[in-house]
Amino acid sequence: MAKFFAVTIILIAIGSAVPIVRGTWTQPEDISTHGHEIDKQYHETMWEAGLAFLAAQIILAVFIWSSSGRGGDAPIKRFPGGATGLVLAAFLLVGTEVLALGIFGANAWAKVYFAPPGPDAMPVQVQAGQFAFYFRYPGPDGKFGPIHPDKIDEANLNFFGLDYNEPATKDDIVTAEMAIPVNHEIHLLMHSKDLGHSFYVRELRVQQDFVPGLDVSLHFTATKIGRYEVVCTQLCGLGHYNMKTYLEVMSQSDFDDWLKKEAAMQ
Amino acid sequence: MHDVSAHAAQHHAPPQGFIRKHVFSLDHKVIGKQYYALALVAVFTGMVLSWLMRLHLGWPNLAIPGLHLLSKIGAPGNVMTPEYYLQLMTMHGTIMVFFVLTTAPFAAFGNFFLPIQVGAEDMPFPRFNMMSFWVTFVAFLVLISAFFVGDGPPLSGWTAYAPLSAVGAVAGPGQGLGQILWAASIGIFCIGQLLGSLNFITTTLDMRTKGMSLMRLPLTAWAWFITSCMGLTAFAVLMPACILLILDHVAGTSFFIASGLVINDQLQPHSGGSTLLWQHLFWFFGHPEVYIAIVPGMGIVSHVLITNMRRPLLSYKVMIGAMTSIAFLSYMVYGHHMFVSGMNPTSSLVFSFPTLIITIPATIVTLIWIGSLYGSRLRINAASLFALGFISMFVSGGVSGFFLAQPSIDIMLHATYFVVGHFHLVMAVAAIFGIFAGTYFWFPKMTGRMMNDTLGKIHFWLSFVGAYCIFMPFHYLGIMGNVRRYAQFVDDYMQPVLGVHKFITIAALATGAAQLIFLYNLIYSRFWGEKAPDNPWEGTSLEWSTTSPPPWDNFGGKHLVVHHDPYQYGVKGSTGDYIMQTSPEASPTGE
């Protein structure tokens, strides 16, 4: 039975690794300027964690195989190096590994979160509410008008609670889908209307929670024209599974046309 | 160390009458069995909920006969609504984490065996001990009652993130009374665990018999002691957090609710609260809780393996040091649940490093187990199979922690099925394998009867292969970006993975059904199993120095004297290849 168990462990370990090695199920193509840092970190971690996983399972299986069925008189053997060797190995191998992952991972994180957006970054505001996203573009004046929660009136399409008599608000453009120009940095200003939500675009390698009462921001540049799903990943109520919209990455000229058309519809 | 006066003070008369013997018992062994029974009811309840969830994920329009009986509003035509899915998910997580993973390995086995393993007649505060169980039982009833009130249990998940959990019924079904009952249940549960932790700590420190130094405690006793130290601090934070949450519901406070929130077109009458505050308080408890669930399993696996390997671990002290380090670090890592929460990005880096570092003691624990297997005389039985299965699961779930410890990768994997696969393997399946190992190992001592080992082995094989079939594919789904906590997968990119979800559902149903073999074995053996000898596994620790089951005062009035460390195996003793802790004969190792 022990030998059968050992073989089962090895089969499960190798079988688990096959879809990863073959790329049967893998992450979608990266379409951002920062995503390659995350992907690089992910692949390095996959190598290290994958090898640790296979090595540990196979050694476990080999020792189960070899130690079972030994008679009651068989001498107990001591693992070479004993506990001291294993503790040293854990500190040296895993310590070095986690230090490297920590440092390089911190670098990847810093590139996403610690670098401020460039001066030409285009501001777009996104508001999350049960169970829809709305987007706001500041219009020609480059300024967003203030939000008045008491003026929110979804029946009359005032999703943000805007007062269109205010000068900064007059030219604001509100949309239900997000469009952005390709290769142009976006400064996304995130505002929650009601509860915790999240903004997740897999291809962009972007996921950030909305914090009710605290506006947070992030910035990114999309590098490939296309249509991508934006989904909520923070449990927000019964319609959470259906809270999604689309991100359209367009050429600059297509984006300009789209924005004009949207402005005309306001 | 040894404190005779403590024993004298502790000595109490044999219990009289059915109520005192079996219901409101002061006997730690009865209380341990009560906790076990509660965990058993809870685990099967939680498992049935997971079946319903999995069926819905595989076949969202499937009518499940009788489902409407469970919920007036959640299953019209017996087809589950999205909100009911979330309600079942919340209850599944809460029941499993609190009433199974915390109660069984820690409160159930710890209550039964800690006093025996230290050579005491009972715990120092038997009334507190009794209260801890009954308070936990009340907490369970309060939680389950949420199914039967108003619009059902809350849908905010076992983490109950604010403000969804704090604003009341306006946020959705179950968010009013259901959520209050949830918070009350968890608050009450915390009281039970605090009382239990106090008892465990004082038992370990003050109730040890003569010769039982701290360095002669079995690793299970160490694991329960370390866990109770974590429990004392972690539950002490969660309980006030639950009180604050209830106050936000009923007293108009705004601890977790910011100003200017508009829900269902209604401007909320709250201001000044912090939604992130709940996450900080919850995860300050929540991450130690992961180790509260798993450290007792580490102790049980060590204890079971040592007995079945017929040798001590490569290092007893290193194992204790590693478990203690894990407990210590568990308080510094909780922020890794919040990398993309909107918390200061610098904090994410600060939390990332200890999260990575905690893999070092976890690796040491694993290497000590695997290294000790080398050259041992391994005996294969249901208990040792589950202990070895624990190691395999702990490794599989542990390595995915490398990914989630890094905030940059977490951007991609957070809130996906990768996380679900990770914590189910490392915390849930591994811990439950520890519970199974403990059950097969200690059942003879707890009941005086043996379990059927063949059925135990069949149970193991189905559970081991089944758990991998369920939880390994979760990782692949997560890598693709499959978001968790979705009642249905309407998003375009999830359509191609529906087949994987159906496979997981079938695996979950089959693996769940295999647990009925365990239940049958447990019940049959309890009444009709072969009579157990006092020391069926040729163990050395004190539980094997008394009868199966032990008398009400554990050792029949004898005060044991301990002569050896707990794991004198692989030596020539008068009884075989082991020397019991209570045996006065000299040990070749001099311990």
HADDOCK unambig.tbl for C-alpha pairs under 7 A between the chains (distance, minus, plus):
assign (segid A and resid 2 and name CA) (segid B and resid 380 and name CA) 6.65 0.50 0.50
assign (segid A and resid 16 and name CA) (segid B and resid 472 and name CA) 6.93 0.50 0.50
assign (segid A and resid 25 and name CA) (segid B and resid 476 and name CA) 5.86 0.50 0.50
assign (segid A and resid 25 and name CA) (segid B and resid 480 and name CA) 6.36 0.50 0.50
assign (segid A and resid 26 and name CA) (segid B and resid 479 and name CA) 5.83 0.50 0.50
assign (segid A and resid 26 and name CA) (segid B and resid 480 and name CA) 5.28 0.50 0.50
assign (segid A and resid 27 and name CA) (segid B and resid 479 and name CA) 5.43 0.50 0.50
assign (segid A and resid 27 and name CA) (segid B and resid 480 and name CA) 4.50 0.50 0.50
assign (segid A and resid 27 and name CA) (segid B and resid 481 and name CA) 6.84 0.50 0.50
assign (segid A and resid 28 and name CA) (segid B and resid 480 and name CA) 6.59 0.50 0.50
assign (segid A and resid 38 and name CA) (segid B and resid 408 and name CA) 5.82 0.50 0.50
assign (segid A and resid 38 and name CA) (segid B and resid 409 and name CA) 5.80 0.50 0.50
assign (segid A and resid 41 and name CA) (segid B and resid 409 and name CA) 6.99 0.50 0.50
assign (segid A and resid 42 and name CA) (segid B and resid 409 and name CA) 6.03 0.50 0.50
assign (segid A and resid 45 and name CA) (segid B and resid 402 and name CA) 6.94 0.50 0.50
assign (segid A and resid 45 and name CA) (segid B and resid 403 and name CA) 6.50 0.50 0.50
assign (segid A and resid 49 and name CA) (segid B and resid 399 and name CA) 5.42 0.50 0.50
assign (segid A and resid 49 and name CA) (segid B and resid 402 and name CA) 6.72 0.50 0.50
assign (segid A and resid 53 and name CA) (segid B and resid 395 and name CA) 6.54 0.50 0.50
assign (segid A and resid 53 and name CA) (segid B and resid 396 and name CA) 6.37 0.50 0.50
assign (segid A and resid 53 and name CA) (segid B and resid 399 and name CA) 6.36 0.50 0.50
assign (segid A and resid 57 and name CA) (segid B and resid 392 and name CA) 6.37 0.50 0.50
assign (segid A and resid 60 and name CA) (segid B and resid 370 and name CA) 5.83 0.50 0.50
assign (segid A and resid 63 and name CA) (segid B and resid 373 and name CA) 5.95 0.50 0.50
assign (segid A and resid 63 and name CA) (segid B and resid 374 and name CA) 5.34 0.50 0.50
assign (segid A and resid 64 and name CA) (segid B and resid 373 and name CA) 6.84 0.50 0.50
assign (segid A and resid 67 and name CA) (segid B and resid 373 and name CA) 6.65 0.50 0.50
assign (segid A and resid 67 and name CA) (segid B and resid 374 and name CA) 6.25 0.50 0.50
assign (segid A and resid 67 and name CA) (segid B and resid 375 and name CA) 5.49 0.50 0.50
assign (segid A and resid 67 and name CA) (segid B and resid 376 and name CA) 5.26 0.50 0.50
assign (segid A and resid 67 and name CA) (segid B and resid 377 and name CA) 5.54 0.50 0.50
assign (segid A and resid 67 and name CA) (segid B and resid 378 and name CA) 5.48 0.50 0.50
assign (segid A and resid 68 and name CA) (segid B and resid 377 and name CA) 5.94 0.50 0.50
assign (segid A and resid 68 and name CA) (segid B and resid 378 and name CA) 4.59 0.50 0.50
assign (segid A and resid 68 and name CA) (segid B and resid 379 and name CA) 6.34 0.50 0.50
assign (segid A and resid 69 and name CA) (segid B and resid 378 and name CA) 6.97 0.50 0.50
assign (segid A and resid 70 and name CA) (segid B and resid 377 and name CA) 5.38 0.50 0.50
assign (segid A and resid 71 and name CA) (segid B and resid 377 and name CA) 6.94 0.50 0.50
assign (segid A and resid 72 and name CA) (segid B and resid 377 and name CA) 6.96 0.50 0.50
assign (segid A and resid 76 and name CA) (segid B and resid 375 and name CA) 5.48 0.50 0.50
assign (segid A and resid 76 and name CA) (segid B and resid 376 and name CA) 5.36 0.50 0.50
assign (segid A and resid 76 and name CA) (segid B and resid 570 and name CA) 6.63 0.50 0.50
assign (segid A and resid 77 and name CA) (segid B and resid 374 and name CA) 6.96 0.50 0.50
assign (segid A and resid 77 and name CA) (segid B and resid 375 and name CA) 4.36 0.50 0.50
assign (segid A and resid 77 and name CA) (segid B and resid 376 and name CA) 6.54 0.50 0.50
assign (segid A and resid 78 and name CA) (segid B and resid 375 and name CA) 6.46 0.50 0.50
assign (segid A and resid 79 and name CA) (segid B and resid 371 and name CA) 5.82 0.50 0.50
assign (segid A and resid 79 and name CA) (segid B and resid 372 and name CA) 6.91 0.50 0.50
assign (segid A and resid 79 and name CA) (segid B and resid 374 and name CA) 6.00 0.50 0.50
assign (segid A and resid 82 and name CA) (segid B and resid 314 and name CA) 6.16 0.50 0.50
assign (segid A and resid 83 and name CA) (segid B and resid 314 and name CA) 5.36 0.50 0.50
assign (segid A and resid 83 and name CA) (segid B and resid 315 and name CA) 5.78 0.50 0.50
assign (segid A and resid 83 and name CA) (segid B and resid 368 and name CA) 6.62 0.50 0.50
assign (segid A and resid 86 and name CA) (segid B and resid 364 and name CA) 6.98 0.50 0.50
assign (segid A and resid 86 and name CA) (segid B and resid 367 and name CA) 6.42 0.50 0.50
assign (segid A and resid 87 and name CA) (segid B and resid 364 and name CA) 5.92 0.50 0.50
assign (segid A and resid 90 and name CA) (segid B and resid 360 and name CA) 6.03 0.50 0.50
assign (segid A and resid 90 and name CA) (segid B and resid 363 and name CA) 6.29 0.50 0.50
assign (segid A and resid 90 and name CA) (segid B and resid 364 and name CA) 6.02 0.50 0.50
assign (segid A and resid 91 and name CA) (segid B and resid 360 and name CA) 6.38 0.50 0.50
assign (segid A and resid 94 and name CA) (segid B and resid 360 and name CA) 6.16 0.50 0.50
assign (segid A and resid 95 and name CA) (segid B and resid 360 and name CA) 6.55 0.50 0.50
assign (segid A and resid 98 and name CA) (segid B and resid 356 and name CA) 5.60 0.50 0.50
assign (segid A and resid 98 and name CA) (segid B and resid 357 and name CA) 6.74 0.50 0.50
assign (segid A and resid 102 and name CA) (segid B and resid 353 and name CA) 6.21 0.50 0.50
assign (segid A and resid 102 and name CA) (segid B and resid 406 and name CA) 6.83 0.50 0.50
assign (segid A and resid 105 and name CA) (segid B and resid 406 and name CA) 6.03 0.50 0.50
assign (segid A and resid 105 and name CA) (segid B and resid 408 and name CA) 5.96 0.50 0.50
assign (segid A and resid 106 and name CA) (segid B and resid 349 and name CA) 6.44 0.50 0.50
assign (segid A and resid 108 and name CA) (segid B and resid 408 and name CA) 5.94 0.50 0.50
assign (segid A and resid 109 and name CA) (segid B and resid 407 and name CA) 6.44 0.50 0.50
assign (segid A and resid 109 and name CA) (segid B and resid 408 and name CA) 4.73 0.50 0.50
assign (segid A and resid 113 and name CA) (segid B and resid 345 and name CA) 6.61 0.50 0.50
assign (segid A and resid 149 and name CA) (segid B and resid 260 and name CA) 5.75 0.50 0.50
assign (segid A and resid 149 and name CA) (segid B and resid 262 and name CA) 6.52 0.50 0.50
assign (segid A and resid 150 and name CA) (segid B and resid 267 and name CA) 6.35 0.50 0.50
assign (segid A and resid 153 and name CA) (segid B and resid 265 and name CA) 6.79 0.50 0.50
assign (segid A and resid 193 and name CA) (segid B and resid 261 and name CA) 5.73 0.50 0.50
assign (segid A and resid 193 and name CA) (segid B and resid 262 and name CA) 5.82 0.50 0.50
assign (segid A and resid 194 and name CA) (segid B and resid 261 and name CA) 4.66 0.50 0.50
assign (segid A and resid 194 and name CA) (segid B and resid 262 and name CA) 5.08 0.50 0.50
assign (segid A and resid 194 and name CA) (segid B and resid 263 and name CA) 5.30 0.50 0.50
assign (segid A and resid 195 and name CA) (segid B and resid 163 and name CA) 5.77 0.50 0.50
assign (segid A and resid 195 and name CA) (segid B and resid 164 and name CA) 5.95 0.50 0.50
assign (segid A and resid 196 and name CA) (segid B and resid 163 and name CA) 6.92 0.50 0.50
assign (segid A and resid 202 and name CA) (segid B and resid 412 and name CA) 6.76 0.50 0.50
assign (segid A and resid 202 and name CA) (segid B and resid 481 and name CA) 6.32 0.50 0.50
assign (segid A and resid 205 and name CA) (segid B and resid 411 and name CA) 6.69 0.50 0.50
assign (segid A and resid 205 and name CA) (segid B and resid 412 and name CA) 5.85 0.50 0.50
assign (segid A and resid 206 and name CA) (segid B and resid 411 and name CA) 6.21 0.50 0.50
assign (segid A and resid 206 and name CA) (segid B and resid 412 and name CA) 6.98 0.50 0.50
assign (segid A and resid 207 and name CA) (segid B and resid 340 and name CA) 6.83 0.50 0.50
assign (segid A and resid 207 and name CA) (segid B and resid 411 and name CA) 5.27 0.50 0.50
assign (segid A and resid 207 and name CA) (segid B and resid 412 and name CA) 6.73 0.50 0.50
assign (segid A and resid 208 and name CA) (segid B and resid 340 and name CA) 5.10 0.50 0.50
assign (segid A and resid 208 and name CA) (segid B and resid 341 and name CA) 6.67 0.50 0.50
assign (segid A and resid 209 and name CA) (segid B and resid 340 and name CA) 5.88 0.50 0.50
assign (segid A and resid 209 and name CA) (segid B and resid 341 and name CA) 5.02 0.50 0.50
assign (segid A and resid 209 and name CA) (segid B and resid 342 and name CA) 5.95 0.50 0.50
assign (segid A and resid 210 and name CA) (segid B and resid 342 and name CA) 6.93 0.50 0.50
assign (segid A and resid 211 and name CA) (segid B and resid 275 and name CA) 7.00 0.50 0.50
assign (segid A and resid 211 and name CA) (segid B and resid 342 and name CA) 6.31 0.50 0.50
assign (segid A and resid 212 and name CA) (segid B and resid 258 and name CA) 6.34 0.50 0.50
assign (segid A and resid 212 and name CA) (segid B and resid 275 and name CA) 6.71 0.50 0.50
assign (segid A and resid 213 and name CA) (segid B and resid 258 and name CA) 4.98 0.50 0.50
assign (segid A and resid 213 and name CA) (segid B and resid 259 and name CA) 6.24 0.50 0.50
assign (segid A and resid 216 and name CA) (segid B and resid 342 and name CA) 6.69 0.50 0.50
assign (segid A and resid 233 and name CA) (segid B and resid 415 and name CA) 6.01 0.50 0.50
assign (segid A and resid 233 and name CA) (segid B and resid 483 and name CA) 6.33 0.50 0.50
assign (segid A and resid 235 and name CA) (segid B and resid 156 and name CA) 6.79 0.50 0.50
assign (segid A and resid 235 and name CA) (segid B and resid 485 and name CA) 6.75 0.50 0.50
assign (segid A and resid 236 and name CA) (segid B and resid 164 and name CA) 6.58 0.50 0.50
assign (segid A and resid 237 and name CA) (segid B and resid 155 and name CA) 6.78 0.50 0.50
assign (segid A and resid 237 and name CA) (segid B and resid 156 and name CA) 6.97 0.50 0.50
assign (segid A and resid 237 and name CA) (segid B and resid 171 and name CA) 6.85 0.50 0.50
assign (segid A and resid 237 and name CA) (segid B and resid 172 and name CA) 6.18 0.50 0.50
assign (segid A and resid 238 and name CA) (segid B and resid 82 and name CA) 5.82 0.50 0.50
assign (segid A and resid 238 and name CA) (segid B and resid 83 and name CA) 4.44 0.50 0.50
assign (segid A and resid 238 and name CA) (segid B and resid 172 and name CA) 6.72 0.50 0.50
assign (segid A and resid 240 and name CA) (segid B and resid 486 and name CA) 6.72 0.50 0.50
assign (segid A and resid 241 and name CA) (segid B and resid 486 and name CA) 4.46 0.50 0.50
assign (segid A and resid 241 and name CA) (segid B and resid 487 and name CA) 5.81 0.50 0.50
assign (segid A and resid 241 and name CA) (segid B and resid 488 and name CA) 6.20 0.50 0.50
assign (segid A and resid 242 and name CA) (segid B and resid 490 and name CA) 6.78 0.50 0.50
